[in-house]
Amino acid sequence: MPNNTEKRKIEEIEYATLLKINEIFSNSLADFGTRLDSSLKYLDHITLPIIIASIEEKSYNPFSGIIERYVEYIVSQKMESHGYKFLPLGYSSDLCFELQNAVIHIDIKTANIENPSDFKDTIPLGFNQTSYRGALPLGIRGGDFYLSKGKEPFKVYPNLPPKYDGINGINKVTVTNALLFIYPDYKNILDDVRRDYEKILSLIDKKLKGCILEILTTEGHSVSANSIDKYLRKKNKNTDIKTGRILSENIVRAYYIHNLKGAIESKFRLTEEEKNKLVVFIKQIKKVSEKLREKNIKPIAIVSISIPNGKLSPLYDDEIVSGKNYGKSIRYHYQNGIFKLLSSNGETKSRVVFLSYDPNYMNVLKNYFRNIYVFEAIQKKV
């Protein structure tokens, strides 16, 4: 087990890495905002996929994919320009780099301001996002205690080692960080259109059996309406979604994205009333685009978090535990979020640092974060 001198060296590497990541990304915020604004030019073309994703995945954060892709792009570029060598390592986090003495894993996370369980004094971690083994309760809950908690070897063991031994003769410390983007809530914008989208799917779904039967019999196939009905009700073994639903969603995309209005109206023998419903839904999609534009899609806050290395156990044992998915995920309950060996004599070095925040949400954020440190070349408490 490492002594406190070795552990302090690990925290020094973690702290230096946190400062560098914060510096690199803070200097890129203007470019980040410009690129984000550029994405809005294409919003009309991705609104329908956003609506579909919100139905299937209950995703009320439609821009998380855009943000994650760009952050990966900008961080990888900037990190390499500062001497960090990009490392496409399997079973790793979103981004991975190496230095002479460390392998650095960076994960990009998004959270909705209306779902504080994903960011209030805590951060959920996957197996590839930490090297720290998490406490795992054993037995059954009795009264106010666990029969056993976090006893070796029954813990949540992640995929990342605390260090990479003997890489070109050098032992490299594993450093794990997260960039957390907290967004405003978009759920209310998508709630109304969700119901209308389901009506459009239902309209197509009712026509599927007759349309398929007509096509197959015209081509000389001998099929019954009953067999087609069973086919449409059958669930896909990979997605657990009915075939009819899959086909309906494809037809909706064909109609709205690929402009096959005439072919679909003809094949499905749509009435004028049904055609009008599809046209009205086009207008609703445009309204959703407008509302999403009007609602500032900039993140409420961008938070940089340093996650303790596994060699620092047992310093953080009470804070790193099994996540919601028992034994298959981990949570870092960072509480006051300090580097425990580096913070002393009234000097606090925080593992949780705000790179930006919307002042209009400061009171809300203070309800969720015990301490708020802002990066301005140095950390300061606000």
Secondary structure, DSSP 8 states (H G I E B T S, - for coil): ---HHHHHHHHHHHHHHHHHHHHHHHTTHHHHHHHHHHHGGGHHHHHHHHHHHHHHS----TTHHHHHHHHHHHHHHHHHHTT-EE---SS--SEEEE-SSEEEEEEEEEEETT-GGGTTT-EEE-TTS--S-EE-EEEEEETTEEEEES-TT-EE--SS-SEEEEETTEEEEEEEEEEEEEE---HHHHHHHHHHHHHHHHHHHHHHHHHHHHHHHHTT----HHHHHHHHH-B-TTT--BHHHHHHHHHHHHHHTS--HHHHHHHTT--HHHHHHHHHHHHHHHHHHHHHHHS--S-SEEEEEEE--GGGTTTTTTTEEE-SSTTT-EEE--TT-B-TTT-BTTB--BSEEEEEE-GGGHHHHHHH-S--EEESSSEEE-
